Amino acid sequence: MAENERKFYRLKNALIPLAVMAIMWAAGTGLLLAGGDIFAAGLVAYVGLIAGVGVGVYLVLPQRKRPLGRRLLMLMVGALLLALALISHHGNMQFEGLFFALVAVAAPYVLLHYLLAKIAGPLILGRVWCGWACWFAMIFDLLPYPYSRFRIPGRWGMLRYVHFFVSLAAVLLLVFGFDYRGGVLGQSGLEWFVAGLAAYYAIGIVMAMVLKDNRAFCKYLCPISVPLKVTSRFALLKVTGTAEKCGDCAACVEMCPMNIRVRDYLENNERVLSTECTLCQTCINVCPHDSLRLSFAFDRGGKEYIDFEPPRQRRR
């Protein structure tokens, strides 16, 4: 495809998010004129800004510059969601808050958030939350180690499951052992949320610096990835490709933030079935042969082709 054709194609695609922005701004203006809540109107306008400027700019950018565009979009989305979670008084959106909501207190907004973003959403869009909206990843992706090249083998991947069940056990102990009824709503919920944010940010940054991997927390310790890996197996949206166009350069593997052996799926005439994929589209953007793209289809994921660190390299 010639460069002029590429530019025209990108501009054409950007018209959709720009149209969404115009519609959202019109809706926000309508809310204000109708005497509606200024906060709700501002939120609608900001979502429109994300769709138009964020997604639109991402689509217009040359492929090699899109990772920077995605990080900026993540900051826009993640900052909005985090701010809303902190000031809306809808409950502790931290993972422990979900457990409190399930076993101790009815917190509909917490349950709705996890239902949409972690259960129902991944059935269609996979782990798009991790690649585009997570308020932890938006900070981790700004650190200096975006491409770790290899993943640590062994039992490191089990730490997230340990974290998941330790968090659940702690909540069950507090609720049924000590009759604790806080942790999700009110002041106690906010305190849990802020403390969890600080702890996860600190641990994630330390892990990234020590392991030289921005996504170390996501790969080894994040408890939210546990349910995401289950539901994203059936995601309709996945990365796919054409094996005949692949030049076997391995750029997709070397640059993948999650260390997925993308070309192995192409060689087997499969979509990228790994539940580690966050749909960041790095593999698509770095492919010099345009052999990768996104596609909607129904299949069952879970087949993991991961690039682990060779034993001899670990001993160095």
C-alpha positions as CSV (number, residue, x, y, z in Angstrom):
1,M,0.0,0.0,0.0
2,A,1.5,3.4,-1.0
3,E,2.1,6.0,1.7
4,N,-0.6,8.4,0.3
5,E,-3.1,5.5,0.3
6,R,-2.1,4.8,4.0
7,K,-2.7,8.4,5.0
8,F,-6.1,8.5,3.2
9,Y,-7.1,5.2,4.9
10,R,-6.1,6.5,8.4
11,L,-8.0,9.8,7.9
12,K,-11.0,7.9,6.7
13,N,-11.0,5.7,9.8
14,A,-10.6,8.8,12.0
15,L,-13.9,10.2,10.8
16,I,-15.8,7.7,13.0
17,P,-14.4,8.7,16.4
18,L,-14.7,12.4,15.4
19,A,-18.3,11.8,14.6
20,V,-18.8,10.1,18.0
21,M,-17.1,13.2,19.6
22,A,-19.5,15.5,17.9
23,I,-22.5,13.5,19.0
24,M,-21.2,13.3,22.6
25,W,-20.6,17.0,22.7
26,A,-24.1,17.7,21.4
27,A,-25.5,15.4,24.1
28,G,-23.5,17.2,26.8
29,T,-24.8,20.6,25.5
30,G,-28.3,19.3,25.5
31,L,-28.0,18.2,29.1
32,L,-26.8,21.6,30.2
33,L,-29.6,23.4,28.2
34,A,-32.1,21.1,29.8
35,G,-30.9,22.1,33.2
36,G,-29.1,18.8,33.8
37,D,-26.2,18.0,36.1
38,I,-23.1,19.9,35.0
39,F,-21.0,17.0,36.2
40,A,-22.8,14.6,34.0
41,A,-22.6,17.0,31.1
42,G,-18.8,17.4,31.6
43,L,-18.4,13.6,31.8
44,V,-20.2,13.1,28.5
45,A,-18.1,15.8,26.9
46,Y,-14.9,14.3,28.2
47,V,-15.8,10.8,26.9
48,G,-16.4,12.5,23.5
49,L,-13.0,14.1,23.8
50,I,-11.4,10.7,24.4
51,A,-13.2,9.1,21.5
52,G,-12.5,12.0,19.1
53,V,-9.1,13.3,20.0
54,G,-7.7,10.1,21.6
55,V,-8.9,7.4,19.3
56,G,-9.0,9.7,16.3
57,V,-5.4,10.8,16.7
58,Y,-4.3,7.2,17.4
59,L,-5.8,6.1,14.0
60,V,-4.2,9.0,12.1
61,L,-0.8,8.5,13.5
62,P,1.8,6.5,11.5
63,Q,2.0,2.9,12.7
64,R,5.4,3.3,14.5
65,K,4.1,6.3,16.5
66,R,0.9,4.7,17.6
67,P,2.4,3.2,20.9
68,L,2.9,6.7,22.1
69,G,-0.6,7.6,21.1
70,R,-1.9,4.6,22.9
71,R,-0.1,5.6,26.1
72,L,-1.5,9.1,25.9
73,L,-5.0,7.7,25.4
74,M,-4.5,5.4,28.3
75,L,-3.7,8.4,30.5
76,M,-6.9,10.1,29.3
77,V,-9.1,7.1,30.0
78,G,-7.4,5.8,33.1
79,A,-7.2,9.3,34.7
80,L,-10.9,9.8,34.1
81,L,-11.9,6.4,35.5
82,L,-9.6,6.9,38.5
83,A,-10.9,10.4,39.2
84,L,-14.5,9.2,39.0
85,A,-13.8,6.2,41.3
86,L,-12.2,8.6,43.9
87,I,-14.8,11.4,43.9
88,S,-18.1,9.6,43.1
89,H,-18.5,7.8,46.4
90,H,-19.7,4.7,44.6
91,G,-17.4,2.4,46.6
92,N,-14.0,0.7,46.7
93,M,-13.2,-0.2,43.1
94,Q,-10.0,-2.0,44.3
95,F,-10.2,-5.8,43.8
96,E,-10.8,-6.4,47.6
97,G,-13.7,-4.0,47.2
98,L,-15.3,-6.6,44.9
99,F,-15.0,-9.3,47.5
100,F,-16.4,-7.0,50.2
101,A,-19.3,-6.1,47.9
102,L,-20.0,-9.8,47.2
103,V,-19.9,-11.1,50.8
104,A,-20.6,-8.1,53.0
105,V,-22.3,-5.1,51.5
106,A,-24.4,-4.5,48.4
107,A,-22.3,-2.0,46.3
108,P,-24.0,-2.0,42.9
109,Y,-21.5,0.3,41.2
110,V,-18.6,-1.8,42.2
111,L,-20.4,-5.0,41.0
112,L,-21.4,-3.2,37.8
113,H,-17.8,-2.1,37.1
114,Y,-16.4,-5.6,37.4
115,L,-19.3,-7.2,35.5
116,L,-18.8,-4.9,32.5
117,A,-15.0,-4.5,32.5
118,K,-13.9,-7.9,33.7
119,I,-16.7,-10.3,32.9
120,A,-19.0,-9.3,30.1
121,G,-16.6,-6.9,28.3
122,P,-13.8,-9.5,27.8
123,L,-16.2,-11.9,26.2
124,I,-16.3,-9.5,23.3
125,L,-13.1,-7.3,23.5
126,G,-10.8,-9.6,25.4
127,R,-8.3,-7.9,27.8
128,V,-8.8,-4.5,26.2
129,W,-9.0,-3.0,29.8
130,C,-5.4,-4.0,30.4
131,G,-4.2,-2.5,27.2
132,W,-6.2,0.7,27.0
133,A,-7.9,1.7,30.3
134,C,-6.2,0.3,33.4
135,W,-5.2,3.1,35.8
136,F,-2.2,1.0,37.0
137,A,-0.9,0.2,33.5
138,M,-1.2,3.8,32.4
139,I,1.6,4.6,34.9
140,F,3.6,1.4,34.4
141,D,3.7,2.0,30.6
142,L,5.5,5.3,31.2
143,L,8.5,3.5,32.9
144,P,11.7,2.9,30.8
145,Y,11.3,-0.8,30.1
146,P,8.4,-1.3,27.7
147,Y,9.9,-4.4,26.0
148,S,11.3,-7.1,28.3
149,R,11.9,-9.6,25.5
150,F,11.5,-12.6,27.7
151,R,9.2,-13.7,30.5
152,I,10.6,-15.4,33.6
153,P,9.7,-19.1,33.6
154,G,8.8,-21.3,36.6
155,R,6.3,-20.4,39.2
156,W,6.3,-16.6,38.9
157,G,3.1,-16.8,36.9
158,M,1.4,-18.4,39.9
159,L,1.9,-15.4,42.1
160,R,-1.2,-13.7,40.8
161,Y,-3.3,-16.7,41.8
162,V,-1.8,-16.6,45.2
163,H,-2.6,-12.9,45.4
164,F,-6.2,-13.5,44.3
165,F,-6.9,-16.1,47.0
166,V,-5.0,-14.3,49.7
167,S,-7.1,-11.2,49.1
168,L,-10.3,-13.3,49.1
169,A,-9.3,-15.1,52.3
170,A,-8.4,-11.8,54.0
171,V,-11.8,-10.4,53.2
172,L,-13.6,-13.5,54.3
173,L,-11.7,-13.5,57.6
174,L,-12.5,-9.9,58.3
175,V,-16.2,-10.3,57.5
176,F,-17.0,-13.7,59.1
177,G,-14.2,-13.8,61.7
178,F,-14.3,-10.3,63.0
179,D,-17.7,-9.1,61.8
180,Y,-16.1,-6.3,59.8
181,R,-18.6,-4.5,57.6
182,G,-16.5,-1.8,56.0
183,G,-14.1,-1.9,53.1
184,V,-16.4,-1.0,50.3
185,L,-18.7,2.0,51.0
186,G,-18.2,5.2,52.9
187,Q,-15.0,6.5,54.4
188,S,-13.7,3.0,55.1
189,G,-14.2,2.0,51.4
190,L,-12.3,5.1,50.3
191,E,-9.4,4.4,52.7
192,W,-9.2,0.8,51.4
193,F,-9.2,2.1,47.8
194,V,-6.5,4.7,48.4
195,A,-4.3,2.3,50.4
196,G,-4.7,-0.4,47.7
197,L,-3.8,2.1,45.0
198,A,-0.7,3.3,46.8
199,A,0.4,-0.3,47.5
200,Y,-0.1,-1.6,43.9
201,Y,1.6,1.4,42.4
202,A,4.6,1.1,44.6
203,I,4.9,-2.7,44.1
204,G,4.4,-2.4,40.4
205,I,7.0,0.3,39.9
206,V,9.5,-1.6,42.1
207,M,8.9,-4.8,40.1
208,A,9.3,-3.0,36.8
209,M,12.6,-1.4,37.9
210,V,14.0,-4.6,39.4
211,L,12.9,-7.0,36.6
212,K,13.4,-4.3,33.8
213,D,9.9,-4.9,32.6
214,N,7.1,-2.3,32.7
215,R,4.4,-5.0,32.8
216,A,6.0,-7.2,35.4
217,F,3.1,-6.6,37.9
218,C,0.6,-7.4,35.2
219,K,2.3,-10.7,34.3
220,Y,3.1,-12.0,37.7
221,L,1.1,-10.4,40.5
222,C,-2.1,-8.6,39.3
223,P,-5.1,-10.4,40.8
224,I,-7.5,-8.9,38.2
225,S,-5.8,-10.9,35.5
226,V,-7.2,-14.1,37.1
227,P,-10.8,-13.6,36.0
228,L,-9.8,-11.7,32.9
229,K,-7.8,-14.8,31.7
230,V,-11.0,-16.9,32.1
231,T,-13.4,-14.7,30.2
232,S,-11.0,-13.4,27.5
233,R,-10.6,-17.0,26.3
234,F,-13.9,-16.6,24.4
235,A,-13.3,-13.0,23.2
236,L,-14.6,-12.3,19.8
237,L,-12.0,-9.6,19.1
238,K,-8.5,-11.0,18.7
239,V,-5.3,-10.4,16.7
240,T,-5.1,-12.5,13.5
241,G,-2.8,-12.6,10.6
242,T,-1.7,-14.2,7.3
243,A,1.1,-16.7,7.5
244,E,2.0,-16.3,3.8
245,K,2.7,-12.5,4.3
246,C,4.9,-13.1,7.5
247,G,8.6,-12.5,6.8
248,D,9.6,-14.4,9.9
249,C,11.4,-11.3,11.2
250,A,10.1,-11.9,14.8
251,A,9.5,-8.2,15.3
252,C,6.1,-9.0,16.8
253,V,7.6,-11.4,19.3
254,E,10.5,-9.1,20.3
255,M,8.3,-6.1,20.8
256,C,5.3,-7.7,22.5
257,P,4.9,-6.3,26.0
258,M,3.4,-9.6,27.2
259,N,6.0,-11.8,25.5
260,I,3.6,-13.7,23.3
261,R,5.0,-15.7,20.4
262,V,2.6,-14.2,17.9
263,R,4.1,-15.8,14.8
264,D,3.5,-19.3,16.3
265,Y,-0.2,-18.7,16.0
266,L,0.1,-17.6,12.4
267,E,2.1,-20.7,11.5
268,N,-0.7,-22.8,13.0
269,N,-3.4,-20.8,11.1
270,E,-4.9,-19.6,14.3
271,R,-5.7,-16.2,15.8
272,V,-3.7,-15.1,18.8
273,L,-5.4,-17.3,21.4
274,S,-3.2,-16.3,24.3
275,T,-5.2,-14.9,27.3
276,E,-2.1,-12.8,28.0
277,C,-2.9,-10.5,25.0
278,T,-4.0,-7.0,26.0
279,L,-4.9,-5.9,22.4
280,C,-2.3,-3.1,22.6
281,Q,-1.7,-3.7,18.9
282,T,2.0,-3.4,19.2
283,C,2.5,-6.5,17.1
284,I,0.3,-5.0,14.4
285,N,2.1,-1.7,14.4
286,V,5.7,-3.1,14.2
287,C,5.0,-5.7,11.6
288,P,6.8,-4.5,8.4
289,H,4.8,-6.9,6.2
290,D,1.3,-5.8,7.3
291,S,0.5,-9.4,8.0
292,L,-1.4,-8.8,11.3
293,R,-4.7,-7.2,12.0
294,L,-7.7,-7.3,14.4
295,S,-10.7,-9.6,13.6
296,F,-14.0,-10.6,15.0
297,A,-14.7,-14.3,15.1
298,F,-15.7,-17.0,17.6
299,D,-13.1,-19.4,18.9
300,R,-11.8,-20.6,22.2
301,G,-8.5,-19.1,23.4
302,G,-6.2,-20.3,26.1
303,K,-3.4,-21.9,24.0
304,E,-0.4,-20.1,25.4
305,Y,2.7,-19.6,23.3
306,I,4.9,-17.5,25.6
307,D,8.5,-16.5,25.0
308,F,10.3,-17.6,28.2
309,E,13.9,-16.7,29.1
310,P,16.4,-19.3,28.0
311,P,18.1,-21.1,30.9
312,R,21.7,-20.2,29.9
313,Q,20.7,-16.6,29.6
314,R,19.2,-16.6,33.1
315,R,22.5,-17.8,34.6
316,R,24.5,-14.9,33.3
